[in-house]
């Protein structure tokens, strides 16, 4: 199974042990939400939370031993508008060492969480 497919499966199942095995100790996640950076510990804490975003239509657009690009539709527990999310990942030693996302809101009246 590819790294991206394994990550999506672990995330969808809330499987923190599987996620821990897929995420490098030095992982840095820079989501599309302004200026936030997550560590491996932060990602695992978020994955264990009841407010974990749910995804659908997960697709791996490209993946090799060094990098991966994925796309999905993400639904948020806080009721904010769902987004089409593009993820770029770098791999090291078969684990995710960095991830960055970009997103497109799926409604015209979308407001970024935390903005007025």
Buried (B, 14 or more C-beta within 10 A) or exposed (E): EEBBBBBBBBBBEEBBEBBBEBBBEEBBBBBBEEEEEBBBEBBBEBBEEEEBBEBEEBEBEEBEEEEBBBBBBBBBEEEBBBBBBBBBBBBBEEBBBBBBBEBEBEEEEEEEEEEE
